Amino acid sequence: MVGRNRGPAPRNRELTAALADARDLPDGPARLVELERIAAQADASGDDRSAVDARFALIETALLHGERWRLVEPVRRCLAVLDRRPELFSDIEADLLLRHQRCAVEALLGTPRVGLDQVRSVDDLARRVGADAEAVAELRSRIADHLGDEPTARDWYDRWAAAEPGPADGCPGCAPARRAELLAGWGEWSAALAELREVLDGTVDCTDQPERALVVALLPWLRTGQPERAGAAHVRAYRRHRGERAAFPHLAAHLRFCAIGGHPGRGLDILAEQLPRLDQPHDDLPAMEFAAAGALVCALAVEAGLGGRTVHRPAFGDRPATDLDVATLGAVLLGIATELAGSFDARNGTGHQSGRMAAWLAERPVATPATLPADTDPADDAADAAPDDPEPPELEPAPLTLSMITAALDRRGDRYAVDDGGTVVGRWGAAVIQFRQVGERGEILHARALATRRLPAGRRIEAYAFCNAWNHDRLLPKAYVHDLGVELALAGDVSTDLAHGVAPAQLTVLLDAAVSTGVAYADAVAALP
């Protein structure tokens, strides 16, 4: 890539070819080893550009698998090159590297495999973006909280809330949820709910919302005597989180709600469904919290007379499959949580994480169990609610309008946002899907599905082959590759001419098809090696 002020830097053709081959390897250990070899060889030959490209590929692979602890070294090496040879980096790459630096700092919050000296990286980030930047204040607050230094965490929290946004910030739509998590951890229940108000009111544009905010609000609502709101929020958020790979960190909150909200039986159901994910978590922190919350569910289930139930634990590695009674499962989960908390505390030099998990395990129900809404898929709800013979208005064609599209999505129970141009945008699993009207009279419904997973530019041939195979074997959506320069976005679209109008019932069918096929397409992209 061309730098800011100069032409392309000299490249070692052998390394360039090796890097292209490495990017075509399946994601996994072999790819990581080869990329590390290429980066080291590039360092030795003085080819800084190839070294940076290899390390950006390493970072991409680590982020794809949720292994943020692998970011630390390649990010550090890239930053060193940035300081020494800034002309090698485009503005986009430089800003992207700052965001990667933030993720590398966050890695120490997720796993004890990252040394505590990574805290010093916050000082380096402050040098680059400013000591008063929002990202710097947020990281200092969260690190202090992780170490158990609540006074310092609260001080930096106040600075974080007042800071201006910058290039290294995380998702602005999720910032209220991140702040509310801290407040809830300090027992500031009402303050946490106040922080979430705009997100819960639907005024924040983020595809992870409102489900992430709903999860953060579960315990504050229980603690402030609002079990019905907590129950409705749990059911709604879990519909999404139960199948999302990236939602594993939210599952502990769902389990804690079931435990202290008086629903241990439902907690056991969730444990049985989600237990396999504990074997391959993204980070150690969510694994520790899931195990602790699961142990709490088991303890309260035994107290409620549910100790005779069994939960199937599938085989993993050398461990055979087995059916565990509730008490035995609780002991297994307690052992996992205790071991992970001890690893964090040994690294941190404090006892805070062990103490925090012990406090979770001591929790008891705080409210009379509220009746939970029906826990079914929104599409199933719509199918069950639809009469065999719809009323005539449901079958009466009318010109396509934006309000008809949003009304159909509302009937499905979906979350979405509408931009200034009238495009409806939402996220379903691994797909971001847009609905808009095109044509002279807005008579064409255009649905575009974008897979959240991106591929490196070096895998262009593979991406084209995938899309060609998809278009050959399936009718919807029409798949194609969008070249972004440093990476490839895989998208698909469906256009339906509704010049003669569309009935609400027909529009619902069209949206159902667009969402289901768009999600299937994005899942296929995510499953690519």
DOKERO-832028 format. One record per residue (C-alpha): residue in one letter; z, y, x; chain. Coordinates in nm, 2 decimals. Layout:
{"A",{Z,Y,X},"A"}
...
This chain:
{"M",{0.00,0.00,0.00},"A"}
{"V",{-0.08,0.35,0.12},"A"}
{"G",{0.22,0.55,0.23},"A"}
{"R",{0.31,0.90,0.14},"A"}
{"N",{0.13,1.09,0.40},"A"}
{"R",{-0.08,0.84,0.60},"A"}
{"G",{-0.34,0.58,0.55},"A"}
{"P",{-0.26,0.20,0.55},"A"}
{"A",{-0.05,0.08,0.84},"A"}
{"P",{-0.20,-0.17,1.08},"A"}
{"R",{-0.15,-0.52,0.95},"A"}
{"N",{-0.14,-0.86,1.11},"A"}
{"R",{-0.40,-1.06,0.92},"A"}
{"E",{-0.24,-1.39,0.99},"A"}
{"L",{0.09,-1.27,0.83},"A"}
{"T",{-0.10,-1.11,0.54},"A"}
{"A",{-0.26,-1.44,0.46},"A"}
{"A",{0.07,-1.63,0.50},"A"}
{"L",{0.24,-1.39,0.27},"A"}
{"A",{-0.04,-1.44,0.01},"A"}
{"D",{0.01,-1.82,0.03},"A"}
{"A",{0.39,-1.78,0.01},"A"}
{"R",{0.36,-1.58,-0.31},"A"}
{"D",{0.16,-1.86,-0.46},"A"}
{"L",{0.44,-2.12,-0.39},"A"}
{"P",{0.66,-2.22,-0.69},"A"}
{"D",{0.97,-2.01,-0.72},"A"}
{"G",{1.25,-2.20,-0.54},"A"}
{"P",{1.40,-2.28,-0.20},"A"}
{"A",{1.07,-2.35,-0.03},"A"}
{"R",{0.93,-2.01,-0.12},"A"}
{"L",{1.25,-1.83,-0.01},"A"}
{"V",{1.24,-2.01,0.33},"A"}
{"E",{0.88,-1.93,0.39},"A"}
{"L",{0.92,-1.56,0.29},"A"}
{"E",{1.22,-1.54,0.53},"A"}
{"R",{1.01,-1.69,0.81},"A"}
{"I",{0.73,-1.44,0.75},"A"}
{"A",{0.97,-1.15,0.75},"A"}
{"A",{1.12,-1.26,1.08},"A"}
{"Q",{0.78,-1.32,1.23},"A"}
{"A",{0.67,-0.97,1.12},"A"}
{"D",{0.99,-0.82,1.27},"A"}
{"A",{0.91,-0.99,1.60},"A"}
{"S",{0.55,-0.87,1.60},"A"}
{"G",{0.63,-0.51,1.50},"A"}
{"D",{0.44,-0.54,1.17},"A"}
{"D",{0.69,-0.34,0.96},"A"}
{"R",{0.46,-0.33,0.65},"A"}
{"S",{0.43,-0.71,0.63},"A"}
{"A",{0.81,-0.74,0.69},"A"}
{"V",{0.87,-0.50,0.40},"A"}
{"D",{0.62,-0.68,0.17},"A"}
{"A",{0.79,-1.02,0.25},"A"}
{"R",{1.13,-0.88,0.17},"A"}
{"F",{1.02,-0.72,-0.15},"A"}
{"A",{0.89,-1.06,-0.25},"A"}
{"L",{1.23,-1.21,-0.15},"A"}
{"I",{1.40,-0.95,-0.37},"A"}
{"E",{1.17,-1.03,-0.66},"A"}
{"T",{1.24,-1.40,-0.63},"A"}
{"A",{1.62,-1.34,-0.62},"A"}
{"L",{1.62,-1.12,-0.92},"A"}
{"L",{1.40,-1.36,-1.12},"A"}
{"H",{1.66,-1.63,-1.07},"A"}
{"G",{1.96,-1.40,-1.12},"A"}
{"E",{2.08,-1.46,-0.76},"A"}
{"R",{2.17,-1.10,-0.68},"A"}
{"W",{2.37,-1.21,-0.38},"A"}
{"R",{2.04,-1.29,-0.20},"A"}
{"L",{1.94,-0.92,-0.23},"A"}
{"V",{2.19,-0.79,0.03},"A"}
{"E",{2.01,-0.87,0.35},"A"}
{"P",{1.65,-0.80,0.25},"A"}
{"V",{1.75,-0.47,0.09},"A"}
{"R",{1.94,-0.37,0.41},"A"}
{"R",{1.64,-0.45,0.62},"A"}
{"C",{1.40,-0.25,0.40},"A"}
{"L",{1.63,0.05,0.40},"A"}
{"A",{1.64,0.05,0.78},"A"}
{"V",{1.26,0.06,0.78},"A"}
{"L",{1.26,0.34,0.52},"A"}
{"D",{1.49,0.55,0.75},"A"}
{"R",{1.27,0.48,1.05},"A"}
{"R",{0.93,0.49,0.90},"A"}
{"P",{0.93,0.66,0.56},"A"}
{"E",{0.55,0.70,0.56},"A"}
{"L",{0.52,0.32,0.50},"A"}
{"F",{0.66,0.36,0.15},"A"}
{"S",{0.50,0.50,-0.16},"A"}
{"D",{0.72,0.71,-0.38},"A"}
{"I",{0.73,0.43,-0.63},"A"}
{"E",{0.85,0.18,-0.36},"A"}
{"A",{1.11,0.42,-0.24},"A"}
{"D",{1.26,0.47,-0.58},"A"}
{"L",{1.24,0.10,-0.65},"A"}
{"L",{1.43,0.03,-0.33},"A"}
{"L",{1.71,0.26,-0.45},"A"}
{"R",{1.74,0.05,-0.76},"A"}
{"H",{1.74,-0.27,-0.56},"A"}
{"Q",{2.02,-0.12,-0.35},"A"}
{"R",{2.22,-0.06,-0.66},"A"}
{"C",{2.17,-0.43,-0.76},"A"}
{"A",{2.27,-0.54,-0.41},"A"}
{"V",{2.60,-0.35,-0.45},"A"}
{"E",{2.66,-0.50,-0.79},"A"}
{"A",{2.62,-0.84,-0.64},"A"}
{"L",{2.97,-0.82,-0.49},"A"}
{"L",{3.10,-0.78,-0.85},"A"}
{"G",{2.92,-1.10,-0.95},"A"}
{"T",{3.01,-1.34,-0.67},"A"}
{"P",{3.25,-1.39,-0.38},"A"}
{"R",{2.96,-1.50,-0.17},"A"}
{"V",{2.90,-1.13,-0.09},"A"}
{"G",{3.14,-0.98,0.16},"A"}
{"L",{3.36,-0.69,0.06},"A"}
{"D",{3.20,-0.48,0.33},"A"}
{"Q",{2.91,-0.43,0.09},"A"}
{"V",{3.13,-0.16,-0.06},"A"}
{"R",{3.01,0.06,0.23},"A"}
{"S",{2.66,0.04,0.08},"A"}
{"V",{2.78,0.27,-0.19},"A"}
{"D",{2.84,0.53,0.09},"A"}
{"D",{2.48,0.48,0.20},"A"}
{"L",{2.36,0.51,-0.15},"A"}
{"A",{2.56,0.83,-0.19},"A"}
{"R",{2.39,0.97,0.12},"A"}
{"R",{2.05,0.90,-0.04},"A"}
{"V",{2.10,1.02,-0.40},"A"}
{"G",{2.40,1.25,-0.37},"A"}
{"A",{2.78,1.19,-0.37},"A"}
{"D",{2.81,1.31,-0.73},"A"}
{"A",{2.52,1.10,-0.87},"A"}
{"E",{2.59,0.89,-1.18},"A"}
{"A",{2.51,0.56,-1.00},"A"}
{"V",{2.75,0.63,-0.72},"A"}
{"A",{3.04,0.72,-0.96},"A"}
{"E",{2.97,0.42,-1.18},"A"}
{"L",{2.97,0.17,-0.88},"A"}
{"R",{3.28,0.32,-0.74},"A"}
{"S",{3.46,0.29,-1.07},"A"}
{"R",{3.35,-0.06,-1.14},"A"}
{"I",{3.43,-0.18,-0.79},"A"}
{"A",{3.78,-0.03,-0.81},"A"}
{"D",{3.84,-0.20,-1.14},"A"}
{"H",{3.72,-0.53,-1.00},"A"}
{"L",{3.98,-0.50,-0.72},"A"}
{"G",{4.25,-0.41,-0.97},"A"}
{"D",{4.29,-0.05,-0.87},"A"}
{"E",{4.29,0.10,-1.22},"A"}
{"P",{4.40,0.46,-1.13},"A"}
{"T",{4.10,0.49,-0.89},"A"}
{"A",{3.87,0.33,-1.14},"A"}
{"R",{3.98,0.57,-1.41},"A"}
{"D",{3.92,0.87,-1.18},"A"}
{"W",{3.57,0.76,-1.10},"A"}
{"Y",{3.51,0.68,-1.46},"A"}
{"D",{3.57,1.04,-1.55},"A"}
{"R",{3.32,1.15,-1.29},"A"}
{"W",{3.07,0.89,-1.41},"A"}
{"A",{3.09,1.01,-1.77},"A"}
{"A",{3.02,1.37,-1.65},"A"}
{"A",{2.75,1.30,-1.39},"A"}
{"E",{2.38,1.37,-1.41},"A"}
{"P",{2.14,1.08,-1.43},"A"}
{"G",{1.94,0.99,-1.11},"A"}
{"P",{1.68,0.74,-0.98},"A"}
{"A",{1.93,0.46,-0.89},"A"}
{"D",{2.09,0.45,-1.23},"A"}
{"G",{2.09,0.14,-1.45},"A"}
{"C",{1.95,0.13,-1.80},"A"}
{"P",{2.07,0.46,-1.97},"A"}
{"G",{2.07,0.28,-2.31},"A"}
{"C",{2.32,0.03,-2.17},"A"}
{"A",{2.54,0.28,-1.99},"A"}
{"P",{2.77,0.33,-2.30},"A"}
{"A",{2.83,-0.04,-2.31},"A"}
{"R",{2.91,-0.06,-1.94},"A"}
{"R",{3.16,0.23,-1.99},"A"}
{"A",{3.31,0.07,-2.30},"A"}
{"E",{3.36,-0.26,-2.11},"A"}
{"L",{3.59,-0.08,-1.87},"A"}
{"L",{3.78,0.10,-2.15},"A"}
{"A",{3.83,-0.23,-2.34},"A"}
{"G",{3.95,-0.39,-2.02},"A"}
{"W",{4.22,-0.12,-1.99},"A"}
{"G",{4.32,-0.17,-2.36},"A"}
{"E",{4.16,0.16,-2.47},"A"}
{"W",{4.03,0.00,-2.79},"A"}
{"S",{3.95,0.32,-2.99},"A"}
{"A",{3.80,0.49,-2.69},"A"}
{"A",{3.57,0.20,-2.63},"A"}
{"L",{3.45,0.21,-2.99},"A"}
{"A",{3.40,0.58,-2.96},"A"}
{"E",{3.19,0.53,-2.65},"A"}
{"L",{2.97,0.29,-2.84},"A"}
{"R",{2.92,0.50,-3.15},"A"}
{"E",{2.57,0.63,-3.07},"A"}
{"V",{2.44,0.29,-2.97},"A"}
{"L",{2.58,0.13,-3.29},"A"}
{"D",{2.44,0.41,-3.50},"A"}
{"G",{2.09,0.31,-3.37},"A"}
{"T",{2.02,0.64,-3.18},"A"}
{"V",{1.99,0.48,-2.84},"A"}
{"D",{1.65,0.34,-2.74},"A"}
{"C",{1.70,0.01,-2.55},"A"}
{"T",{1.57,-0.34,-2.62},"A"}
{"D",{1.90,-0.50,-2.53},"A"}
{"Q",{2.08,-0.30,-2.80},"A"}
{"P",{2.26,-0.31,-3.03},"A"}
{"E",{2.35,-0.67,-2.95},"A"}
{"R",{2.51,-0.59,-2.62},"A"}
{"A",{2.71,-0.31,-2.77},"A"}
{"L",{2.82,-0.53,-3.06},"A"}
{"V",{2.95,-0.79,-2.81},"A"}
{"V",{3.16,-0.52,-2.63},"A"}
{"A",{3.29,-0.40,-2.97},"A"}
{"L",{3.42,-0.75,-3.08},"A"}
{"L",{3.77,-0.73,-2.93},"A"}
{"P",{3.82,-0.36,-3.00},"A"}
{"W",{3.74,-0.42,-3.36},"A"}
{"L",{3.98,-0.71,-3.38},"A"}
{"R",{4.25,-0.52,-3.20},"A"}
{"T",{4.21,-0.22,-3.43},"A"}
{"G",{4.24,-0.43,-3.75},"A"}
{"Q",{3.87,-0.45,-3.84},"A"}
{"P",{3.80,-0.83,-3.83},"A"}
{"E",{3.52,-0.81,-4.09},"A"}
{"R",{3.32,-0.58,-3.87},"A"}
{"A",{3.39,-0.80,-3.57},"A"}
{"G",{3.28,-1.11,-3.75},"A"}
{"A",{2.95,-0.96,-3.87},"A"}
{"A",{2.88,-0.83,-3.52},"A"}
{"H",{2.95,-1.17,-3.36},"A"}
{"V",{2.72,-1.35,-3.60},"A"}
{"R",{2.44,-1.10,-3.56},"A"}
{"A",{2.46,-1.07,-3.18},"A"}
{"Y",{2.50,-1.45,-3.12},"A"}
{"R",{2.18,-1.51,-3.31},"A"}
{"R",{2.01,-1.34,-3.02},"A"}
{"H",{2.23,-1.44,-2.73},"A"}
{"R",{2.25,-1.81,-2.81},"A"}
{"G",{1.90,-1.87,-2.66},"A"}
{"E",{1.84,-1.59,-2.42},"A"}
{"R",{1.87,-1.70,-2.05},"A"}
{"A",{1.99,-1.36,-1.94},"A"}
{"A",{2.26,-1.34,-2.21},"A"}
{"F",{2.50,-1.59,-2.04},"A"}
{"P",{2.74,-1.31,-1.94},"A"}
{"H",{2.79,-1.22,-2.31},"A"}
{"L",{2.90,-1.57,-2.41},"A"}
{"A",{3.26,-1.53,-2.30},"A"}
{"A",{3.31,-1.24,-2.54},"A"}
{"H",{3.17,-1.46,-2.83},"A"}
{"L",{3.41,-1.74,-2.73},"A"}
{"R",{3.71,-1.50,-2.71},"A"}
{"F",{3.62,-1.36,-3.05},"A"}
{"C",{3.63,-1.71,-3.20},"A"}
{"A",{3.96,-1.79,-3.03},"A"}
{"I",{4.16,-1.48,-3.11},"A"}
{"G",{3.97,-1.40,-3.43},"A"}
{"G",{4.09,-1.73,-3.59},"A"}
{"H",{3.77,-1.94,-3.57},"A"}
{"P",{3.85,-2.21,-3.31},"A"}
{"G",{3.62,-2.46,-3.48},"A"}
{"R",{3.32,-2.22,-3.44},"A"}
{"G",{3.43,-2.17,-3.08},"A"}
{"L",{3.40,-2.54,-3.02},"A"}
{"D",{3.05,-2.54,-3.18},"A"}
{"I",{2.94,-2.27,-2.94},"A"}
{"L",{3.10,-2.45,-2.64},"A"}
{"A",{2.91,-2.77,-2.73},"A"}
{"E",{2.59,-2.57,-2.76},"A"}
{"Q",{2.63,-2.36,-2.44},"A"}
{"L",{2.82,-2.59,-2.20},"A"}
{"P",{2.50,-2.70,-2.01},"A"}
{"R",{2.44,-2.34,-1.90},"A"}
{"L",{2.77,-2.34,-1.71},"A"}
{"D",{2.61,-2.58,-1.46},"A"}
{"Q",{2.35,-2.32,-1.34},"A"}
{"P",{2.49,-1.97,-1.41},"A"}
{"H",{2.33,-1.66,-1.27},"A"}
{"D",{2.65,-1.54,-1.11},"A"}
{"D",{3.00,-1.67,-1.05},"A"}
{"L",{3.18,-1.39,-1.25},"A"}
{"P",{3.02,-1.48,-1.59},"A"}
{"A",{3.08,-1.85,-1.51},"A"}
{"M",{3.45,-1.78,-1.45},"A"}
{"E",{3.48,-1.58,-1.77},"A"}
{"F",{3.29,-1.84,-1.97},"A"}
{"A",{3.51,-2.12,-1.84},"A"}
{"A",{3.83,-1.92,-1.91},"A"}
{"A",{3.73,-1.82,-2.26},"A"}
{"G",{3.62,-2.18,-2.33},"A"}
{"A",{3.96,-2.31,-2.20},"A"}
{"L",{4.13,-2.06,-2.45},"A"}
{"V",{3.92,-2.19,-2.73},"A"}
{"C",{4.02,-2.55,-2.65},"A"}
{"A",{4.39,-2.46,-2.63},"A"}
{"L",{4.39,-2.29,-2.97},"A"}
{"A",{4.17,-2.56,-3.12},"A"}
{"V",{4.43,-2.82,-3.02},"A"}
{"E",{4.70,-2.60,-3.18},"A"}
{"A",{4.49,-2.58,-3.49},"A"}
{"G",{4.47,-2.96,-3.52},"A"}
{"L",{4.12,-2.99,-3.39},"A"}
{"G",{4.21,-3.19,-3.08},"A"}
{"G",{4.04,-3.50,-3.21},"A"}
{"R",{3.70,-3.35,-3.17},"A"}
{"T",{3.48,-3.44,-2.88},"A"}
{"V",{3.22,-3.23,-2.69},"A"}
{"H",{2.93,-3.38,-2.51},"A"}
{"R",{2.89,-3.27,-2.15},"A"}
{"P",{2.55,-3.36,-2.02},"A"}
{"A",{2.48,-3.51,-1.68},"A"}
{"F",{2.42,-3.27,-1.39},"A"}
{"G",{2.34,-3.37,-1.03},"A"}
{"D",{2.56,-3.66,-0.95},"A"}
{"R",{2.79,-3.61,-1.25},"A"}
{"P",{2.72,-3.86,-1.53},"A"}
{"A",{2.71,-3.75,-1.90},"A"}
{"T",{3.03,-3.79,-2.08},"A"}
{"D",{3.20,-3.71,-2.41},"A"}
{"L",{3.53,-3.51,-2.36},"A"}
{"D",{3.81,-3.46,-2.61},"A"}
{"V",{3.91,-3.10,-2.66},"A"}
{"A",{4.22,-3.11,-2.44},"A"}
{"T",{4.03,-3.27,-2.15},"A"}
{"L",{3.75,-3.02,-2.18},"A"}
{"G",{4.00,-2.74,-2.18},"A"}
{"A",{4.15,-2.88,-1.86},"A"}
{"V",{3.81,-2.90,-1.69},"A"}
{"L",{3.72,-2.55,-1.79},"A"}
{"L",{4.06,-2.42,-1.67},"A"}
{"G",{4.00,-2.58,-1.33},"A"}
{"I",{3.66,-2.41,-1.30},"A"}
{"A",{3.80,-2.07,-1.40},"A"}
{"T",{4.10,-2.10,-1.17},"A"}
{"E",{3.89,-2.20,-0.87},"A"}
{"L",{3.64,-1.92,-0.92},"A"}
{"A",{3.92,-1.66,-0.97},"A"}
{"G",{4.09,-1.78,-0.65},"A"}
{"S",{3.76,-1.74,-0.46},"A"}
{"F",{3.73,-1.38,-0.58},"A"}
{"D",{4.09,-1.30,-0.49},"A"}
{"A",{4.06,-1.45,-0.15},"A"}
{"R",{3.76,-1.23,-0.08},"A"}
{"N",{3.92,-0.92,-0.24},"A"}
{"G",{4.26,-0.96,-0.09},"A"}
{"T",{4.42,-0.91,-0.43},"A"}
{"G",{4.54,-1.13,-0.72},"A"}
{"H",{4.36,-0.93,-0.99},"A"}
{"Q",{4.10,-1.17,-1.11},"A"}
{"S",{4.35,-1.46,-1.13},"A"}
{"G",{4.59,-1.23,-1.32},"A"}
{"R",{4.31,-1.12,-1.56},"A"}
{"M",{4.21,-1.48,-1.64},"A"}
{"A",{4.58,-1.57,-1.69},"A"}
{"A",{4.60,-1.28,-1.94},"A"}
{"W",{4.30,-1.41,-2.13},"A"}
{"L",{4.45,-1.76,-2.15},"A"}
{"A",{4.77,-1.62,-2.29},"A"}
{"E",{4.60,-1.45,-2.58},"A"}
{"R",{4.67,-1.57,-2.94},"A"}
{"P",{4.50,-1.49,-3.27},"A"}
{"V",{4.55,-1.13,-3.38},"A"}
{"A",{4.42,-1.13,-3.73},"A"}
{"T",{4.38,-1.34,-4.05},"A"}
{"P",{4.04,-1.50,-4.00},"A"}
{"A",{3.77,-1.30,-4.17},"A"}
{"T",{3.49,-1.48,-4.36},"A"}
{"L",{3.18,-1.48,-4.14},"A"}
{"P",{2.83,-1.41,-4.27},"A"}
{"A",{2.60,-1.70,-4.29},"A"}
{"D",{2.49,-1.80,-3.93},"A"}
{"T",{2.12,-1.87,-3.98},"A"}
{"D",{1.80,-1.75,-3.82},"A"}
{"P",{1.68,-1.43,-3.99},"A"}
{"A",{1.34,-1.59,-4.05},"A"}
{"D",{1.51,-1.88,-4.22},"A"}
{"D",{1.71,-1.63,-4.43},"A"}
{"A",{1.39,-1.46,-4.54},"A"}
{"A",{1.23,-1.80,-4.63},"A"}
{"D",{1.54,-1.91,-4.83},"A"}
{"A",{1.56,-1.58,-5.01},"A"}
{"A",{1.19,-1.57,-5.10},"A"}
{"P",{1.13,-1.69,-5.46},"A"}
{"D",{0.87,-1.96,-5.52},"A"}
{"D",{0.67,-1.71,-5.73},"A"}
{"P",{0.71,-1.36,-5.58},"A"}
{"E",{0.72,-1.06,-5.80},"A"}
{"P",{0.38,-0.89,-5.85},"A"}
{"P",{0.47,-0.60,-5.62},"A"}
{"E",{0.50,-0.84,-5.33},"A"}
{"L",{0.14,-0.96,-5.39},"A"}
{"E",{-0.01,-0.62,-5.47},"A"}
{"P",{-0.23,-0.50,-5.18},"A"}
{"A",{-0.18,-0.15,-5.06},"A"}
{"P",{-0.30,0.06,-4.76},"A"}
{"L",{-0.11,-0.03,-4.44},"A"}
{"T",{0.16,0.22,-4.35},"A"}
{"L",{0.43,0.26,-4.09},"A"}
{"S",{0.70,0.22,-4.35},"A"}
{"M",{0.55,-0.11,-4.47},"A"}
{"I",{0.57,-0.24,-4.11},"A"}
{"T",{0.93,-0.13,-4.06},"A"}
{"A",{1.03,-0.26,-4.41},"A"}
{"A",{0.89,-0.60,-4.32},"A"}
{"L",{1.09,-0.61,-3.99},"A"}
{"D",{1.40,-0.50,-4.18},"A"}
{"R",{1.36,-0.79,-4.41},"A"}
{"R",{1.34,-1.02,-4.11},"A"}
{"G",{1.66,-0.87,-3.97},"A"}
{"D",{1.49,-0.74,-3.65},"A"}
{"R",{1.59,-0.45,-3.43},"A"}
{"Y",{1.33,-0.21,-3.32},"A"}
{"A",{1.25,0.15,-3.23},"A"}
{"V",{0.97,0.38,-3.34},"A"}
{"D",{0.83,0.62,-3.09},"A"}
{"D",{0.68,0.97,-3.15},"A"}
{"G",{0.33,0.82,-3.19},"A"}
{"G",{0.44,0.58,-3.46},"A"}
{"T",{0.44,0.27,-3.25},"A"}
{"V",{0.71,0.01,-3.34},"A"}
{"V",{0.87,-0.15,-3.03},"A"}
{"G",{1.12,-0.44,-3.02},"A"}
{"R",{1.23,-0.72,-2.80},"A"}
{"W",{1.23,-1.08,-2.90},"A"}
{"G",{1.35,-1.32,-2.63},"A"}
{"A",{1.13,-1.29,-2.32},"A"}
{"A",{0.87,-1.07,-2.51},"A"}
{"V",{0.85,-0.70,-2.58},"A"}
{"I",{0.63,-0.66,-2.88},"A"}
{"Q",{0.46,-0.34,-3.01},"A"}
{"F",{0.31,-0.29,-3.36},"A"}
{"R",{0.08,0.00,-3.43},"A"}
{"Q",{-0.19,0.12,-3.66},"A"}
{"V",{-0.54,0.17,-3.51},"A"}
{"G",{-0.88,0.26,-3.66},"A"}
{"E",{-1.01,0.57,-3.82},"A"}
{"R",{-0.77,0.53,-4.12},"A"}
{"G",{-0.50,0.33,-3.95},"A"}
{"E",{-0.63,0.02,-4.13},"A"}
{"I",{-0.60,-0.22,-3.84},"A"}
{"L",{-0.27,-0.38,-3.75},"A"}
{"H",{-0.25,-0.42,-3.37},"A"}
{"A",{0.03,-0.63,-3.22},"A"}
{"R",{0.08,-0.64,-2.84},"A"}
{"A",{0.32,-0.88,-2.67},"A"}
{"L",{0.42,-0.81,-2.31},"A"}
{"A",{0.60,-1.08,-2.11},"A"}
{"T",{0.91,-0.94,-1.95},"A"}
{"R",{0.84,-1.15,-1.64},"A"}
{"R",{0.61,-0.99,-1.39},"A"}
{"L",{0.41,-1.17,-1.12},"A"}
{"P",{0.33,-1.03,-0.77},"A"}
{"A",{-0.02,-0.90,-0.72},"A"}
{"G",{-0.09,-1.18,-0.48},"A"}
{"R",{-0.08,-1.43,-0.77},"A"}
{"R",{-0.38,-1.26,-0.95},"A"}
{"I",{-0.60,-1.57,-0.94},"A"}
{"E",{-0.32,-1.79,-1.08},"A"}
{"A",{-0.25,-1.53,-1.36},"A"}
{"Y",{-0.62,-1.52,-1.46},"A"}
{"A",{-0.63,-1.90,-1.47},"A"}
{"F",{-0.32,-1.91,-1.69},"A"}
{"C",{-0.46,-1.66,-1.94},"A"}
{"N",{-0.80,-1.84,-1.95},"A"}
{"A",{-0.62,-2.17,-2.02},"A"}
{"W",{-0.41,-2.00,-2.29},"A"}
{"N",{-0.72,-1.84,-2.46},"A"}
{"H",{-0.90,-2.18,-2.45},"A"}
{"D",{-0.62,-2.38,-2.61},"A"}
{"R",{-0.47,-2.13,-2.85},"A"}
{"L",{-0.59,-1.89,-3.11},"A"}
{"L",{-0.31,-1.63,-3.08},"A"}
{"P",{-0.24,-1.40,-2.90},"A"}
{"K",{-0.54,-1.31,-2.69},"A"}
{"A",{-0.40,-1.32,-2.34},"A"}
{"Y",{-0.50,-1.09,-2.05},"A"}
{"V",{-0.36,-0.96,-1.71},"A"}
{"H",{-0.28,-0.59,-1.65},"A"}
{"D",{-0.28,-0.50,-1.28},"A"}
{"L",{0.00,-0.26,-1.20},"A"}
{"G",{-0.08,-0.24,-0.83},"A"}
{"V",{0.22,-0.41,-0.67},"A"}
{"E",{0.27,-0.65,-0.96},"A"}
{"L",{0.09,-0.80,-1.26},"A"}
{"A",{0.19,-0.77,-1.62},"A"}
{"L",{0.08,-1.05,-1.86},"A"}
{"A",{0.02,-0.94,-2.21},"A"}
{"G",{-0.14,-1.06,-2.53},"A"}
{"D",{-0.26,-0.89,-2.84},"A"}
{"V",{-0.36,-0.96,-3.20},"A"}
{"S",{-0.57,-0.73,-3.42},"A"}
{"T",{-0.60,-0.77,-3.80},"A"}
{"D",{-0.84,-0.56,-4.01},"A"}
{"L",{-0.66,-0.46,-4.33},"A"}
{"A",{-0.93,-0.22,-4.46},"A"}
{"H",{-0.89,-0.36,-4.81},"A"}
{"G",{-0.51,-0.33,-4.80},"A"}
{"V",{-0.23,-0.57,-4.74},"A"}
{"A",{0.05,-0.71,-4.97},"A"}
{"P",{0.41,-0.69,-4.84},"A"}
{"A",{0.43,-1.07,-4.85},"A"}
{"Q",{0.11,-1.10,-4.65},"A"}
{"L",{0.23,-0.84,-4.40},"A"}
{"T",{0.55,-1.04,-4.35},"A"}
{"V",{0.34,-1.35,-4.27},"A"}
{"L",{0.13,-1.15,-4.02},"A"}
{"L",{0.44,-1.01,-3.84},"A"}
{"D",{0.61,-1.36,-3.83},"A"}
{"A",{0.30,-1.50,-3.67},"A"}
{"A",{0.27,-1.21,-3.42},"A"}
{"V",{0.64,-1.25,-3.32},"A"}
{"S",{0.64,-1.63,-3.30},"A"}
{"T",{0.31,-1.65,-3.10},"A"}
{"G",{0.41,-1.35,-2.88},"A"}
{"V",{0.75,-1.52,-2.79},"A"}
{"A",{0.57,-1.85,-2.72},"A"}
{"Y",{0.33,-1.67,-2.49},"A"}
{"A",{0.62,-1.49,-2.30},"A"}
{"D",{0.81,-1.81,-2.27},"A"}
{"A",{0.51,-1.98,-2.12},"A"}
{"V",{0.48,-1.69,-1.87},"A"}
{"A",{0.85,-1.73,-1.79},"A"}
{"A",{0.80,-2.10,-1.73},"A"}
{"L",{0.53,-2.05,-1.47},"A"}
{"P",{0.64,-2.18,-1.13},"A"}
